Amino acid sequence: METYYPDWYSRYPNCTVDSSFTEPSNVSLFHWNSKTLKDVDKLNSMTVHQIIQTLFQ
């Protein structure tokens, strides 16, 4: 970011997180709400690898 967006980089601090952010105890923080957001691609039932393939075909 510093190379391509130096103004942005200087304005916002580094906000990286360690792997504990994605540990199983934290994964359940996201809940799919089918009333608000329709899952037409069935992403909710896919693995991470399948979702990445779907999004970046």
CHARMM internal coordinates of N, CA and C (Angstrom, degrees):
IC EDIT
DIST 1 N 1 CA 1.4484
DIST 1 CA 1 C 1.5302
ANGL 1 N 1 CA 1 C 110.77
DIST 1 C 2 N 1.2836
ANGL 1 CA 1 C 2 N 115.54
DIHE 1 N 1 CA 1 C 2 N -37.64
DIST 2 N 2 CA 1.4614
ANGL 1 C 2 N 2 CA 118.87
DIHE 1 CA 1 C 2 N 2 CA -178.66
DIST 2 CA 2 C 1.5342
ANGL 2 N 2 CA 2 C 111.57
DIHE 1 C 2 N 2 CA 2 C -61.46
DIST 2 C 3 N 1.3050
ANGL 2 CA 2 C 3 N 116.39
DIHE 2 N 2 CA 2 C 3 N -36.45
DIST 3 N 3 CA 1.4661
ANGL 2 C 3 N 3 CA 121.18
DIHE 2 CA 2 C 3 N 3 CA -179.38
DIST 3 CA 3 C 1.5240
ANGL 3 N 3 CA 3 C 112.19
DIHE 2 C 3 N 3 CA 3 C -69.80
DIST 3 C 4 N 1.3348
ANGL 3 CA 3 C 4 N 116.23
DIHE 3 N 3 CA 3 C 4 N -46.94
DIST 4 N 4 CA 1.4604
ANGL 3 C 4 N 4 CA 120.82
DIHE 3 CA 3 C 4 N 4 CA -172.84
DIST 4 CA 4 C 1.5275
ANGL 4 N 4 CA 4 C 114.68
DIHE 3 C 4 N 4 CA 4 C -90.81
DIST 4 C 5 N 1.3299
ANGL 4 CA 4 C 5 N 116.02
DIHE 4 N 4 CA 4 C 5 N -28.78
DIST 5 N 5 CA 1.4704
ANGL 4 C 5 N 5 CA 120.36
DIHE 4 CA 4 C 5 N 5 CA -177.80
DIST 5 CA 5 C 1.5282
ANGL 5 N 5 CA 5 C 110.34
DIHE 4 C 5 N 5 CA 5 C -134.01
DIST 5 C 6 N 1.3113
ANGL 5 CA 5 C 6 N 118.42
DIHE 5 N 5 CA 5 C 6 N 66.56
DIST 6 N 6 CA 1.4669
ANGL 5 C 6 N 6 CA 120.63
DIHE 5 CA 5 C 6 N 6 CA -174.67
DIST 6 CA 6 C 1.5278
ANGL 6 N 6 CA 6 C 114.15
DIHE 5 C 6 N 6 CA 6 C -61.02
DIST 6 C 7 N 1.3261
ANGL 6 CA 6 C 7 N 117.78
DIHE 6 N 6 CA 6 C 7 N -35.63
DIST 7 N 7 CA 1.4693
ANGL 6 C 7 N 7 CA 119.34
DIHE 6 CA 6 C 7 N 7 CA 178.74
DIST 7 CA 7 C 1.5224
ANGL 7 N 7 CA 7 C 111.00
DIHE 6 C 7 N 7 CA 7 C -64.99
DIST 7 C 8 N 1.3061
ANGL 7 CA 7 C 8 N 114.82
DIHE 7 N 7 CA 7 C 8 N -45.95
DIST 8 N 8 CA 1.4603
ANGL 7 C 8 N 8 CA 119.74
DIHE 7 CA 7 C 8 N 8 CA 179.17
DIST 8 CA 8 C 1.5247
ANGL 8 N 8 CA 8 C 109.84
DIHE 7 C 8 N 8 CA 8 C -63.41
DIST 8 C 9 N 1.3161
ANGL 8 CA 8 C 9 N 116.07
DIHE 8 N 8 CA 8 C 9 N -44.96
DIST 9 N 9 CA 1.4568
ANGL 8 C 9 N 9 CA 121.24
DIHE 8 CA 8 C 9 N 9 CA -178.43
DIST 9 CA 9 C 1.5328
ANGL 9 N 9 CA 9 C 112.01
DIHE 8 C 9 N 9 CA 9 C -60.11
DIST 9 C 10 N 1.2938
ANGL 9 CA 9 C 10 N 117.20
DIHE 9 N 9 CA 9 C 10 N -39.32
DIST 10 N 10 CA 1.4653
ANGL 9 C 10 N 10 CA 119.73
DIHE 9 CA 9 C 10 N 10 CA -179.67
DIST 10 CA 10 C 1.5298
ANGL 10 N 10 CA 10 C 112.13
DIHE 9 C 10 N 10 CA 10 C -73.76
DIST 10 C 11 N 1.3135
ANGL 10 CA 10 C 11 N 116.74
DIHE 10 N 10 CA 10 C 11 N -23.94
DIST 11 N 11 CA 1.4618
ANGL 10 C 11 N 11 CA 120.75
DIHE 10 CA 10 C 11 N 11 CA -178.87
DIST 11 CA 11 C 1.5292
ANGL 11 N 11 CA 11 C 113.04
DIHE 10 C 11 N 11 CA 11 C -81.09
DIST 11 C 12 N 1.3399
ANGL 11 CA 11 C 12 N 116.54
DIHE 11 N 11 CA 11 C 12 N -34.52
DIST 12 N 12 CA 1.4720
ANGL 11 C 12 N 12 CA 120.44
DIHE 11 CA 11 C 12 N 12 CA -175.48
DIST 12 CA 12 C 1.5195
ANGL 12 N 12 CA 12 C 110.72
DIHE 11 C 12 N 12 CA 12 C -113.84
DIST 12 C 13 N 1.3109
ANGL 12 CA 12 C 13 N 117.23
DIHE 12 N 12 CA 12 C 13 N 135.19
DIST 13 N 13 CA 1.4698
ANGL 12 C 13 N 13 CA 120.53
DIHE 12 CA 12 C 13 N 13 CA -178.81
DIST 13 CA 13 C 1.5310
ANGL 13 N 13 CA 13 C 111.97
DIHE 12 C 13 N 13 CA 13 C -72.77
DIST 13 C 14 N 1.2950
ANGL 13 CA 13 C 14 N 114.30
DIHE 13 N 13 CA 13 C 14 N 165.52
DIST 14 N 14 CA 1.4542
ANGL 13 C 14 N 14 CA 120.47
DIHE 13 CA 13 C 14 N 14 CA 175.04
DIST 14 CA 14 C 1.5216
ANGL 14 N 14 CA 14 C 108.20
DIHE 13 C 14 N 14 CA 14 C -63.91
DIST 14 C 15 N 1.3054
ANGL 14 CA 14 C 15 N 116.91
DIHE 14 N 14 CA 14 C 15 N 128.30
DIST 15 N 15 CA 1.4661
ANGL 14 C 15 N 15 CA 119.62
DIHE 14 CA 14 C 15 N 15 CA -177.89
DIST 15 CA 15 C 1.5218
ANGL 15 N 15 CA 15 C 111.10
DIHE 14 C 15 N 15 CA 15 C -125.85
DIST 15 C 16 N 1.3189
ANGL 15 CA 15 C 16 N 117.30
DIHE 15 N 15 CA 15 C 16 N 33.87
DIST 16 N 16 CA 1.4544
ANGL 15 C 16 N 16 CA 120.22
DIHE 15 CA 15 C 16 N 16 CA 177.52
DIST 16 CA 16 C 1.5247
ANGL 16 N 16 CA 16 C 109.53
DIHE 15 C 16 N 16 CA 16 C -70.39
DIST 16 C 17 N 1.3127
ANGL 16 CA 16 C 17 N 115.10
DIHE 16 N 16 CA 16 C 17 N 155.21
DIST 17 N 17 CA 1.4636
ANGL 16 C 17 N 17 CA 121.07
DIHE 16 CA 16 C 17 N 17 CA 178.90
DIST 17 CA 17 C 1.5164
ANGL 17 N 17 CA 17 C 109.00
DIHE 16 C 17 N 17 CA 17 C -127.98
DIST 17 C 18 N 1.3090
ANGL 17 CA 17 C 18 N 116.28
DIHE 17 N 17 CA 17 C 18 N 158.51
DIST 18 N 18 CA 1.4556
ANGL 17 C 18 N 18 CA 118.67
DIHE 17 CA 17 C 18 N 18 CA 177.28
DIST 18 CA 18 C 1.5275
ANGL 18 N 18 CA 18 C 110.11
DIHE 17 C 18 N 18 CA 18 C -84.56
DIST 18 C 19 N 1.2927
ANGL 18 CA 18 C 19 N 117.12
DIHE 18 N 18 CA 18 C 19 N 178.81
DIST 19 N 19 CA 1.4623
ANGL 18 C 19 N 19 CA 121.24
DIHE 18 CA 18 C 19 N 19 CA -174.62
DIST 19 CA 19 C 1.5271
ANGL 19 N 19 CA 19 C 113.54
DIHE 18 C 19 N 19 CA 19 C -66.05
DIST 19 C 20 N 1.3240
ANGL 19 CA 19 C 20 N 118.89
DIHE 19 N 19 CA 19 C 20 N -17.33
DIST 20 N 20 CA 1.4678
ANGL 19 C 20 N 20 CA 120.19
DIHE 19 CA 19 C 20 N 20 CA 179.29
DIST 20 CA 20 C 1.5251
ANGL 20 N 20 CA 20 C 111.60
DIHE 19 C 20 N 20 CA 20 C -61.17
DIST 20 C 21 N 1.3265
ANGL 20 CA 20 C 21 N 116.16
DIHE 20 N 20 CA 20 C 21 N -22.02
DIST 21 N 21 CA 1.4640
ANGL 20 C 21 N 21 CA 120.39
DIHE 20 CA 20 C 21 N 21 CA 178.97
DIST 21 CA 21 C 1.5215
ANGL 21 N 21 CA 21 C 111.41
DIHE 20 C 21 N 21 CA 21 C -62.91
DIST 21 C 22 N 1.3205
ANGL 21 CA 21 C 22 N 117.42
DIHE 21 N 21 CA 21 C 22 N -27.77
DIST 22 N 22 CA 1.4634
ANGL 21 C 22 N 22 CA 120.98
DIHE 21 CA 21 C 22 N 22 CA -177.71
DIST 22 CA 22 C 1.5230
ANGL 22 N 22 CA 22 C 113.24
DIHE 21 C 22 N 22 CA 22 C -108.58
DIST 22 C 23 N 1.2937
ANGL 22 CA 22 C 23 N 117.80
DIHE 22 N 22 CA 22 C 23 N 13.67
DIST 23 N 23 CA 1.4598
ANGL 22 C 23 N 23 CA 120.26
DIHE 22 CA 22 C 23 N 23 CA 178.19
DIST 23 CA 23 C 1.5225
ANGL 23 N 23 CA 23 C 109.61
DIHE 22 C 23 N 23 CA 23 C -65.27
DIST 23 C 24 N 1.3313
ANGL 23 CA 23 C 24 N 116.36
DIHE 23 N 23 CA 23 C 24 N 154.06
DIST 24 N 24 CA 1.4769
ANGL 23 C 24 N 24 CA 119.94
DIHE 23 CA 23 C 24 N 24 CA -176.67
DIST 24 CA 24 C 1.5294
ANGL 24 N 24 CA 24 C 115.25
DIHE 23 C 24 N 24 CA 24 C -50.59
DIST 24 C 25 N 1.3146
ANGL 24 CA 24 C 25 N 118.03
DIHE 24 N 24 CA 24 C 25 N -33.88
DIST 25 N 25 CA 1.4633
ANGL 24 C 25 N 25 CA 119.17
DIHE 24 CA 24 C 25 N 25 CA -179.73
DIST 25 CA 25 C 1.5267
ANGL 25 N 25 CA 25 C 112.28
DIHE 24 C 25 N 25 CA 25 C -64.80
DIST 25 C 26 N 1.3325
ANGL 25 CA 25 C 26 N 117.70
DIHE 25 N 25 CA 25 C 26 N -23.13
DIST 26 N 26 CA 1.4593
ANGL 25 C 26 N 26 CA 121.49
DIHE 25 CA 25 C 26 N 26 CA -179.12
DIST 26 CA 26 C 1.5308
ANGL 26 N 26 CA 26 C 113.45
DIHE 25 C 26 N 26 CA 26 C -97.76
DIST 26 C 27 N 1.3022
ANGL 26 CA 26 C 27 N 116.58
DIHE 26 N 26 CA 26 C 27 N -15.73
DIST 27 N 27 CA 1.4576
ANGL 26 C 27 N 27 CA 120.36
DIHE 26 CA 26 C 27 N 27 CA -174.62
DIST 27 CA 27 C 1.5221
ANGL 27 N 27 CA 27 C 111.52
DIHE 26 C 27 N 27 CA 27 C -63.70
DIST 27 C 28 N 1.2912
ANGL 27 CA 27 C 28 N 118.33
DIHE 27 N 27 CA 27 C 28 N -32.61
DIST 28 N 28 CA 1.4620
ANGL 27 C 28 N 28 CA 121.49
DIHE 27 CA 27 C 28 N 28 CA -177.11
DIST 28 CA 28 C 1.5294
ANGL 28 N 28 CA 28 C 113.59
DIHE 27 C 28 N 28 CA 28 C -72.91
DIST 28 C 29 N 1.3272
ANGL 28 CA 28 C 29 N 118.17
DIHE 28 N 28 CA 28 C 29 N 3.12
DIST 29 N 29 CA 1.4529
ANGL 28 C 29 N 29 CA 120.32
DIHE 28 CA 28 C 29 N 29 CA 179.69
DIST 29 CA 29 C 1.5230
ANGL 29 N 29 CA 29 C 112.53
DIHE 28 C 29 N 29 CA 29 C -67.78
DIST 29 C 30 N 1.3205
ANGL 29 CA 29 C 30 N 117.22
DIHE 29 N 29 CA 29 C 30 N -25.29
DIST 30 N 30 CA 1.4539
ANGL 29 C 30 N 30 CA 121.30
DIHE 29 CA 29 C 30 N 30 CA 178.24
DIST 30 CA 30 C 1.5145
ANGL 30 N 30 CA 30 C 109.27
DIHE 29 C 30 N 30 CA 30 C -93.69
DIST 30 C 31 N 1.3220
ANGL 30 CA 30 C 31 N 116.11
DIHE 30 N 30 CA 30 C 31 N 125.38
DIST 31 N 31 CA 1.4601
ANGL 30 C 31 N 31 CA 121.22
DIHE 30 CA 30 C 31 N 31 CA 178.13
DIST 31 CA 31 C 1.5129
ANGL 31 N 31 CA 31 C 108.84
DIHE 30 C 31 N 31 CA 31 C -121.30
DIST 31 C 32 N 1.3076
ANGL 31 CA 31 C 32 N 114.81
DIHE 31 N 31 CA 31 C 32 N 129.57
DIST 32 N 32 CA 1.4616
ANGL 31 C 32 N 32 CA 120.39
DIHE 31 CA 31 C 32 N 32 CA -179.56
DIST 32 CA 32 C 1.5180
ANGL 32 N 32 CA 32 C 108.92
DIHE 31 C 32 N 32 CA 32 C -75.40
DIST 32 C 33 N 1.3057
ANGL 32 CA 32 C 33 N 117.18
DIHE 32 N 32 CA 32 C 33 N 128.56
DIST 33 N 33 CA 1.4581
ANGL 32 C 33 N 33 CA 121.62
DIHE 32 CA 32 C 33 N 33 CA 178.43
DIST 33 CA 33 C 1.5286
ANGL 33 N 33 CA 33 C 107.89
DIHE 32 C 33 N 33 CA 33 C -113.88
DIST 33 C 34 N 1.3145
ANGL 33 CA 33 C 34 N 116.88
DIHE 33 N 33 CA 33 C 34 N 100.38
DIST 34 N 34 CA 1.4631
ANGL 33 C 34 N 34 CA 121.03
DIHE 33 CA 33 C 34 N 34 CA -174.75
DIST 34 CA 34 C 1.5314
ANGL 34 N 34 CA 34 C 113.03
DIHE 33 C 34 N 34 CA 34 C -70.50
DIST 34 C 35 N 1.3218
ANGL 34 CA 34 C 35 N 117.45
DIHE 34 N 34 CA 34 C 35 N -15.37
DIST 35 N 35 CA 1.4683
ANGL 34 C 35 N 35 CA 119.54
DIHE 34 CA 34 C 35 N 35 CA 177.03
DIST 35 CA 35 C 1.5364
ANGL 35 N 35 CA 35 C 110.78
DIHE 34 C 35 N 35 CA 35 C -76.19
DIST 35 C 36 N 1.3088
ANGL 35 CA 35 C 36 N 116.39
DIHE 35 N 35 CA 35 C 36 N -31.42
DIST 36 N 36 CA 1.4597
ANGL 35 C 36 N 36 CA 121.71
DIHE 35 CA 35 C 36 N 36 CA -177.49
DIST 36 CA 36 C 1.5195
ANGL 36 N 36 CA 36 C 112.45
DIHE 35 C 36 N 36 CA 36 C -93.64
DIST 36 C 37 N 1.3107
ANGL 36 CA 36 C 37 N 116.23
DIHE 36 N 36 CA 36 C 37 N -42.76
DIST 37 N 37 CA 1.4547
ANGL 36 C 37 N 37 CA 121.45
DIHE 36 CA 36 C 37 N 37 CA -174.05
DIST 37 CA 37 C 1.5199
ANGL 37 N 37 CA 37 C 109.40
DIHE 36 C 37 N 37 CA 37 C -128.61
DIST 37 C 38 N 1.3079
ANGL 37 CA 37 C 38 N 116.80
DIHE 37 N 37 CA 37 C 38 N 114.02
DIST 38 N 38 CA 1.4627
ANGL 37 C 38 N 38 CA 121.65
DIHE 37 CA 37 C 38 N 38 CA -179.23
DIST 38 CA 38 C 1.5254
ANGL 38 N 38 CA 38 C 110.03
DIHE 37 C 38 N 38 CA 38 C -76.97
DIST 38 C 39 N 1.3082
ANGL 38 CA 38 C 39 N 116.09
DIHE 38 N 38 CA 38 C 39 N 139.23
DIST 39 N 39 CA 1.4613
ANGL 38 C 39 N 39 CA 122.41
DIHE 38 CA 38 C 39 N 39 CA -178.99
DIST 39 CA 39 C 1.5316
ANGL 39 N 39 CA 39 C 109.56
DIHE 38 C 39 N 39 CA 39 C -101.83
DIST 39 C 40 N 1.3223
ANGL 39 CA 39 C 40 N 115.63
DIHE 39 N 39 CA 39 C 40 N 65.92
DIST 40 N 40 CA 1.4636
ANGL 39 C 40 N 40 CA 120.40
DIHE 39 CA 39 C 40 N 40 CA -175.40
DIST 40 CA 40 C 1.5277
ANGL 40 N 40 CA 40 C 112.74
DIHE 39 C 40 N 40 CA 40 C -66.00
DIST 40 C 41 N 1.3345
ANGL 40 CA 40 C 41 N 117.96
DIHE 40 N 40 CA 40 C 41 N -26.07
DIST 41 N 41 CA 1.4638
ANGL 40 C 41 N 41 CA 121.18
DIHE 40 CA 40 C 41 N 41 CA 178.93
DIST 41 CA 41 C 1.5293
ANGL 41 N 41 CA 41 C 112.50
DIHE 40 C 41 N 41 CA 41 C -93.20
DIST 41 C 42 N 1.3236
ANGL 41 CA 41 C 42 N 116.41
DIHE 41 N 41 CA 41 C 42 N 1.15
DIST 42 N 42 CA 1.4756
ANGL 41 C 42 N 42 CA 122.39
DIHE 41 CA 41 C 42 N 42 CA 179.94
DIST 42 CA 42 C 1.5282
ANGL 42 N 42 CA 42 C 111.93
DIHE 41 C 42 N 42 CA 42 C 60.02
DIST 42 C 43 N 1.3275
ANGL 42 CA 42 C 43 N 116.44
DIHE 42 N 42 CA 42 C 43 N 37.63
DIST 43 N 43 CA 1.4653
ANGL 42 C 43 N 43 CA 121.41
DIHE 42 CA 42 C 43 N 43 CA 179.64
DIST 43 CA 43 C 1.5256
ANGL 43 N 43 CA 43 C 112.04
DIHE 42 C 43 N 43 CA 43 C -62.59
DIST 43 C 44 N 1.3051
ANGL 43 CA 43 C 44 N 116.64
DIHE 43 N 43 CA 43 C 44 N -31.38
DIST 44 N 44 CA 1.4585
ANGL 43 C 44 N 44 CA 121.59
DIHE 43 CA 43 C 44 N 44 CA -177.49
DIST 44 CA 44 C 1.5277
ANGL 44 N 44 CA 44 C 112.31
DIHE 43 C 44 N 44 CA 44 C -60.26
DIST 44 C 45 N 1.3150
ANGL 44 CA 44 C 45 N 117.43
DIHE 44 N 44 CA 44 C 45 N -27.75
DIST 45 N 45 CA 1.4655
ANGL 44 C 45 N 45 CA 120.34
DIHE 44 CA 44 C 45 N 45 CA -178.72
DIST 45 CA 45 C 1.5280
ANGL 45 N 45 CA 45 C 113.24
DIHE 44 C 45 N 45 CA 45 C -99.29
DIST 45 C 46 N 1.3393
ANGL 45 CA 45 C 46 N 118.20
DIHE 45 N 45 CA 45 C 46 N 3.73
DIST 46 N 46 CA 1.4668
ANGL 45 C 46 N 46 CA 121.92
DIHE 45 CA 45 C 46 N 46 CA -177.66
DIST 46 CA 46 C 1.5239
ANGL 46 N 46 CA 46 C 111.81
DIHE 45 C 46 N 46 CA 46 C -94.39
DIST 46 C 47 N 1.3276
ANGL 46 CA 46 C 47 N 114.06
DIHE 46 N 46 CA 46 C 47 N 159.22
DIST 47 N 47 CA 1.4644
ANGL 46 C 47 N 47 CA 119.92
DIHE 46 CA 46 C 47 N 47 CA 171.60
DIST 47 CA 47 C 1.5285
ANGL 47 N 47 CA 47 C 107.81
DIHE 46 C 47 N 47 CA 47 C -79.14
DIST 47 C 48 N 1.3175
ANGL 47 CA 47 C 48 N 116.95
DIHE 47 N 47 CA 47 C 48 N 167.48
DIST 48 N 48 CA 1.4597
ANGL 47 C 48 N 48 CA 121.27
DIHE 47 CA 47 C 48 N 48 CA 178.65
DIST 48 CA 48 C 1.5262
ANGL 48 N 48 CA 48 C 110.15
DIHE 47 C 48 N 48 CA 48 C -59.09
DIST 48 C 49 N 1.3144
ANGL 48 CA 48 C 49 N 116.22
DIHE 48 N 48 CA 48 C 49 N -43.01
DIST 49 N 49 CA 1.4681
ANGL 48 C 49 N 49 CA 120.48
DIHE 48 CA 48 C 49 N 49 CA -179.90
DIST 49 CA 49 C 1.5365
ANGL 49 N 49 CA 49 C 110.95
DIHE 48 C 49 N 49 CA 49 C -60.87
DIST 49 C 50 N 1.3209
ANGL 49 CA 49 C 50 N 117.72
DIHE 49 N 49 CA 49 C 50 N -43.08
DIST 50 N 50 CA 1.4636
ANGL 49 C 50 N 50 CA 121.60
DIHE 49 CA 49 C 50 N 50 CA 179.16
DIST 50 CA 50 C 1.5290
ANGL 50 N 50 CA 50 C 111.25
DIHE 49 C 50 N 50 CA 50 C -65.19
DIST 50 C 51 N 1.3203
ANGL 50 CA 50 C 51 N 116.65
DIHE 50 N 50 CA 50 C 51 N -39.01
DIST 51 N 51 CA 1.4764
ANGL 50 C 51 N 51 CA 120.16
DIHE 50 CA 50 C 51 N 51 CA 179.38
DIST 51 CA 51 C 1.5243
ANGL 51 N 51 CA 51 C 110.22
DIHE 50 C 51 N 51 CA 51 C -64.35
DIST 51 C 52 N 1.3184
ANGL 51 CA 51 C 52 N 117.13
DIHE 51 N 51 CA 51 C 52 N -44.26
DIST 52 N 52 CA 1.4643
ANGL 51 C 52 N 52 CA 120.93
DIHE 51 CA 51 C 52 N 52 CA 179.14
DIST 52 CA 52 C 1.5172
ANGL 52 N 52 CA 52 C 110.50
DIHE 51 C 52 N 52 CA 52 C -61.13
DIST 52 C 53 N 1.3176
ANGL 52 CA 52 C 53 N 116.78
DIHE 52 N 52 CA 52 C 53 N -43.19
DIST 53 N 53 CA 1.4643
ANGL 52 C 53 N 53 CA 120.12
DIHE 52 CA 52 C 53 N 53 CA 177.81
DIST 53 CA 53 C 1.5209
ANGL 53 N 53 CA 53 C 110.80
DIHE 52 C 53 N 53 CA 53 C -62.24
DIST 53 C 54 N 1.3076
ANGL 53 CA 53 C 54 N 117.73
DIHE 53 N 53 CA 53 C 54 N -41.11
DIST 54 N 54 CA 1.4688
ANGL 53 C 54 N 54 CA 121.91
DIHE 53 CA 53 C 54 N 54 CA -179.65
DIST 54 CA 54 C 1.5177
ANGL 54 N 54 CA 54 C 110.75
DIHE 53 C 54 N 54 CA 54 C -65.55
DIST 54 C 55 N 1.3128
ANGL 54 CA 54 C 55 N 117.26
DIHE 54 N 54 CA 54 C 55 N -44.00
DIST 55 N 55 CA 1.4553
ANGL 54 C 55 N 55 CA 120.76
DIHE 54 CA 54 C 55 N 55 CA -176.61
DIST 55 CA 55 C 1.5212
ANGL 55 N 55 CA 55 C 113.79
DIHE 54 C 55 N 55 CA 55 C -73.17
DIST 55 C 56 N 1.3273
ANGL 55 CA 55 C 56 N 116.70
DIHE 55 N 55 CA 55 C 56 N -32.39
DIST 56 N 56 CA 1.4656
ANGL 55 C 56 N 56 CA 120.36
DIHE 55 CA 55 C 56 N 56 CA -173.30
DIST 56 CA 56 C 1.5255
ANGL 56 N 56 CA 56 C 113.18
DIHE 55 C 56 N 56 CA 56 C -118.09
DIST 56 C 57 N 1.3009
ANGL 56 CA 56 C 57 N 116.23
DIHE 56 N 56 CA 56 C 57 N 39.53
DIST 57 N 57 CA 1.4656
ANGL 56 C 57 N 57 CA 120.92
DIHE 56 CA 56 C 57 N 57 CA 179.16
DIST 57 CA 57 C 1.5055
ANGL 57 N 57 CA 57 C 111.25
DIHE 56 C 57 N 57 CA 57 C -63.84
END
COOR INIT
IC SEED 1 N 1 CA 1 C
IC BUILD
